Amino acid sequence: MIRLERRSELSRAMTYLSPVLALVLTLLAGIALFSAMGVSPSAALYTFFVEPVTTVYGLTELGVKATPLILIGVALSIGFRCNVWNIGAEGQLTLGAIFGSAVALYFYEVEGFWLLPLMLVAGIIGGMAWAAIPALLRTRFNSSEILTSLMLTYVATLLLSYLVHGPFRDPDGYNFPESRIFHDSAILPIIFDGSRLHLGFALALLVVVAGWILISRSLIGFQLRVMGNAPAAGNYAGFSQKAMIWLSLMLGGGAAGLAGVIEVSGPIGQLLPQISPGYGFTAIIVAFVGRLHPVGVLFAGLLMALSYLGGENAQINLNLPLAVTGVFQGMLLFLLLACDVLIHYRIRFGKRSAIS
Amino acid sequence: MTQQVPLLNLTGITKAFPGCVANDDIDLIIQPGEIHALLGENGAGKSTLVKIIYGILKADKGTIEWNGEQVSIDNPSIARQLGIAMVFQHFSLFDALTVVENIALGMENSVDLTELEKRILEISTNYGLPLDPKRHVYTLSVGERQRIEIIRCLLQSPRLLVMDEPTSVLTPQEVEKLFATLRRLSTEGVSILYISHKLDEIRVLCQTATILRLGKRVSDADPRKETARSLAAMMMGEELQSPARPPKVTHADKARLEVKDLSLEAIDDFGVDLKNVALHVNAGEILGIAGVAGNGQNELLDALSGERSCDSSNSITMDGNPCATLAPDARRRLGFGCVPEERLGHGAVPDMSLAENTYLTAYAQMNLTNNGMIQTTARDEFSDRIIKEYRVKCTGRQASAASLSGGNLQKFIVGREILQNPGVLVVSQPTWGVDAGAAAAIQEALIALAENGSAVLVISQDLDELMQISNRICAICAGVVSESIPTEQATVEQIGLLMGGATNQASVS
């Protein structure tokens, strides 16, 4: 008989081993999946996880895809530590892209070093504004931010669709639902010649360091963790729960907005009806796989970016549907949450022993 | 008597949890119609043993005989079928339902409510347990709620009634009434297993006592022939420390904490409104607030600590500073310290280390923060100091709060607050669930703090403790705090009446 037995203390080892175990199980499940689809598992896994990073260009692409995931993942992980479940980062990303694009299009053909910083700030404000709605609803009416932030994502997508079909549409664009292509001053500089790797990746690394310092060394990070862990103890210490909810959502919204404006001013270069392959949702997985720790999020972000690249690669080389990417990401989160049980419990075989 | 088949006979009961053996080879024999005490400190294994008898837990080893036949009690339903009923320490009642509805909910078969109501009235008059079946539970006092649980048990016509610490929520007068009911049941042949750590109660009520210590049965005794001191010695395995005494007031008449006309509405229907609370604590003294649980103690603590702020800023002053509208951290800067009743989750964050739990309340006070950043060296030094000076048994400052025993965590929290040198310290249930050694250490620390000129307010359900350590004593009942009485002039009966809601001293004395 196999049963679970509660551990007397949390297992630190399992906290870090759990993602590794989940990854191994995901790969095993992938082998079964590919076999069932009639594809050689070894070839498929190679195409999916190895081939994309065998070239320098592939590595820079990894950085491009990982940038929004890391940016959002770090901020979400901070909010999740405080038990604030912002799962609408995708919508906040969209609003960030819209705000940043509005600045870029308003100053179209205006040159100036100030334009990019202004766009980035506008993007952050856009994301924060969108996240402010769930924050207000939660603190004033105690409505669940899980629902409100998620629903606002669909509103954001429709808003984007309206704008690229209407006010933001390129006047010379033959009625295609796209904005003008941004002027050079509104495009993020490339930091690695011959690739698409842009300044945003460096910003993401900075955010990792800043997030790390915030959560582990600052009074504010401490307040967030206490509120997530034991709200009554937080009140007792004089921390404000409302302030922490606002802070969590503003961080998440701001980071997602920044990621949005970085996407449109980086790899995309204009506003399109679709600007993200679900980075805002994938960042939730990134946050959990990264153990809600900024450094873990960095690695998890790279891993998830690889799944995007691998998915595209498998689509091109093996004719596999793009949905495989989503299946892999979903399996990883699912198996990770299952493996996390082992942090609190250990597996015992055989009959229950009398004395431990 | 010796030839009689015992009602319940436990042999060699052993139950282990990860990390501790809660019951180690325990024997227990209960005769029909006897009131049998199960006596032991917190953590001695009383609750585990009772849960095994009631089928909530299953023993790893050992046998249970009921009326001479071996039985296996796999769940509470089997226990009830055998005739075992239990009154828990914490009631499982729905506040928004009436008495009869609550009782009907606990029945295994559906019942006719009018019929049930009649039977409830019958039992309540027969056994002197006055209770109106149509009342809603939230309107009832704790003593009345306990009666619901007792009547619920008696409806099953039990052979054995198990009572887990029944008097911890009662006033002395209510305790007397409960004992009369229990004695009556005993003469009718119902056996009672009475769990407690209050020695005087056991001496007046019980015919036999089984004493547990650290999971083992130490001995059986006839409590009527023992003194409280000898029972305590068996229970704790050591001689009692000399009882604590109140601090010698050295800075009298300088009020450091003053509360005037403090009224605060409860957050929800089930809380207690504070009504015109007025009290003061002088430098160098301990003021005790007695009271039955759930009479506004938590609300009072929240109002004093600032977890709930009040409207009028003059209703609470500390050293002359009005602070009723200030947040908890602002009050701490004025020299306020607080130990809440709930240790894990309120006084400390369970999954955080002791070092981080030190920072929880000391971050502003002790210069542990610089430009918004945690000063880890200073924090660690301060937590090491708490652990050392208060002899907190732990694996070091990195141990999580949840890994400490109740007594050690309480020493840590009390130490953390006292070492911040508060001018005013409010402590709720300082020694609840704490072993004797730690309790004595905590009481000593409170007395020493007061003798250094601080004002200490102790809110406790343990009247004996308050009589020992406080200079003045008052009672809280339904959100109203009584006038205080100097402890040397107070009697237990007097305070008991105040706890029950007698409004002024004239009617008391």
HADDOCK unambig.tbl for C-alpha pairs under 7 A between the chains (distance, minus, plus):
assign (segid A and resid 8 and name CA) (segid B and resid 18 and name CA) 6.63 0.50 0.50
assign (segid A and resid 8 and name CA) (segid B and resid 19 and name CA) 6.99 0.50 0.50
assign (segid A and resid 9 and name CA) (segid B and resid 403 and name CA) 6.96 0.50 0.50
assign (segid A and resid 217 and name CA) (segid B and resid 373 and name CA) 5.73 0.50 0.50
assign (segid A and resid 217 and name CA) (segid B and resid 374 and name CA) 5.46 0.50 0.50
assign (segid A and resid 218 and name CA) (segid B and resid 372 and name CA) 5.66 0.50 0.50
assign (segid A and resid 218 and name CA) (segid B and resid 373 and name CA) 4.19 0.50 0.50
assign (segid A and resid 218 and name CA) (segid B and resid 374 and name CA) 5.38 0.50 0.50
assign (segid A and resid 219 and name CA) (segid B and resid 372 and name CA) 5.42 0.50 0.50
assign (segid A and resid 219 and name CA) (segid B and resid 373 and name CA) 5.72 0.50 0.50
assign (segid A and resid 219 and name CA) (segid B and resid 374 and name CA) 5.99 0.50 0.50
assign (segid A and resid 226 and name CA) (segid B and resid 349 and name CA) 6.88 0.50 0.50
assign (segid A and resid 229 and name CA) (segid B and resid 349 and name CA) 6.79 0.50 0.50
assign (segid A and resid 230 and name CA) (segid B and resid 345 and name CA) 5.16 0.50 0.50
assign (segid A and resid 230 and name CA) (segid B and resid 349 and name CA) 5.79 0.50 0.50
assign (segid A and resid 232 and name CA) (segid B and resid 345 and name CA) 6.29 0.50 0.50
assign (segid A and resid 232 and name CA) (segid B and resid 346 and name CA) 5.01 0.50 0.50
assign (segid A and resid 233 and name CA) (segid B and resid 345 and name CA) 5.64 0.50 0.50
assign (segid A and resid 233 and name CA) (segid B and resid 346 and name CA) 4.01 0.50 0.50
assign (segid A and resid 233 and name CA) (segid B and resid 347 and name CA) 5.83 0.50 0.50
assign (segid A and resid 233 and name CA) (segid B and resid 348 and name CA) 6.13 0.50 0.50
assign (segid A and resid 233 and name CA) (segid B and resid 349 and name CA) 6.30 0.50 0.50
assign (segid A and resid 235 and name CA) (segid B and resid 307 and name CA) 5.80 0.50 0.50
assign (segid A and resid 236 and name CA) (segid B and resid 307 and name CA) 5.95 0.50 0.50
assign (segid A and resid 236 and name CA) (segid B and resid 328 and name CA) 6.58 0.50 0.50
assign (segid A and resid 236 and name CA) (segid B and resid 346 and name CA) 6.75 0.50 0.50
assign (segid A and resid 237 and name CA) (segid B and resid 328 and name CA) 6.35 0.50 0.50
assign (segid A and resid 237 and name CA) (segid B and resid 329 and name CA) 6.30 0.50 0.50
assign (segid A and resid 237 and name CA) (segid B and resid 360 and name CA) 5.96 0.50 0.50
assign (segid A and resid 237 and name CA) (segid B and resid 361 and name CA) 5.29 0.50 0.50
assign (segid A and resid 238 and name CA) (segid B and resid 327 and name CA) 5.98 0.50 0.50
assign (segid A and resid 238 and name CA) (segid B and resid 328 and name CA) 4.52 0.50 0.50
assign (segid A and resid 238 and name CA) (segid B and resid 329 and name CA) 4.78 0.50 0.50
assign (segid A and resid 354 and name CA) (segid B and resid 16 and name CA) 6.27 0.50 0.50
assign (segid A and resid 354 and name CA) (segid B and resid 60 and name CA) 5.42 0.50 0.50
assign (segid A and resid 355 and name CA) (segid B and resid 16 and name CA) 5.38 0.50 0.50
assign (segid A and resid 356 and name CA) (segid B and resid 18 and name CA) 5.85 0.50 0.50
assign (segid A and resid 356 and name CA) (segid B and resid 19 and name CA) 6.63 0.50 0.50
